[in-house]
Amino acid sequence: MMTMLPFIIDIERNMIKKTNDIIRPANLGKRCVIITGTNTKKIAGQKLYNELKKEYETDIVISVSNEKKELGSFAKNLEPYDFLLGVGGGKIMDITKYSAYLTGKPWISFPTVLSHDGIVSSRASLSDNGTKTSIEAKGPIAILADYDILKEAPMRWMISGVADLISNYSAVEDWRLASNAGKEKYDELCAGLSLTAANACVAEMKNIIRKNYEGVKTLLEALVLSGFAMNLFGSSRPSSGSEHNFAHALEMMNAPGLHGEQCGLGTIISSYLQKKNWVKIREYLKNFGAPTKASEIGITDEQAISALVQAPKIRSRYTILNRYDIDRELAREILEKVGVI
Ligand SMILES: [Zn+2]
C-alpha cells in the first residue's frame, strides 16, 4: 500500500474556527461525519460540528466500542459520507482510521490529547474478542490540532506521549540488533525519523513541561514523525521494540498505567539489557515527570516480574530479549537493578 503523508499537519490557536478554510481546497465532498466520544464531544466535537455544518452536511456520532467485530456494522453506517473526522484521543483515532480503511473514505485527525503516536500511524490498535491487536488501517489526510484544547489536556497524558517517544531509543537499538543478527533489514531513514522524534522531545523538554505553544507543537510533530516512520516502513518496527513487549504484557494482564508510561518503564529495562545508557533514559523520564518506578502508577512487583518474563513471548519480533533467558529470578534481579521495582 502506498504511504501518504497528510497534506497538512497544523496546530494553531482557535483551530476549530479555521478548519473549514484549511480543508476546503482538498475538495473532500459534501457530506462529513464526526466520530467522537462523550467527553471529547464536549471538549471539541460539538464546536467542530457547529463549524463544519456551515459548509458540509455534517453528522456527529459517538463511538464507544473498539471491538473489531462491532466496527464492521459501525463502518457500514458511514458509507453515505464523503469523509470522516476523528475527534478525541487514541481510541477514537483507532476507531476512525479503521472505519476509514473499511469504507475507503479519507479521514482527518483532530486529536484532543497527545498521549501516544497513534494519531498518525496507519495501524489501529483494536480489541479482538477482548485481546488488543494491531490491525492494518489507514493514515489521515490531515492532522489538525487546536493548541487551546491540547494544553488543557491532563499533563499526565502528555507526558505519557513523551515516554512513548523516548521508547524509540530502545526500539531502534533492538532493530539494529535484529539486523546485526541477520533477522531483519535495518532502514536508515525510518530509524532516523524515529530517533529524531525522540531527540526533538528531549531537546524541547522545558517547553513541553510548560505546555507552551512551542512545546505542544514539538510534541505533536514528534508523535506525527514517529507514526510516520512506522507508516513508511510498513510496520511498527521503527518505534516499537522490547520495551513495547513489556508494555503489551502489562496491558494484557490489565495492569494499571497509560501505554506511554508502561513503555517508559520498559525503555529503562531494555536500555539496561542492551548495555546502553539506561541511567540517562531514566533521568529523561524523571525530568519529564514520567514514572520510573512501577509502584508510581500502581503496578505491583509481581505484575512487573510477570510482564518481563512474558515479554519475549508477546510477538515474534527479534529484540534484545531473545539474547536472554529471563526467568522470574532474573526478572526480579533486572527490575531491582534498574530501580523499576
Ligand atoms: Zn507506543
Residues whose N, C-alpha, C, O or C-beta is under 5 A from the ligand:
A	BS01	ZN	D164
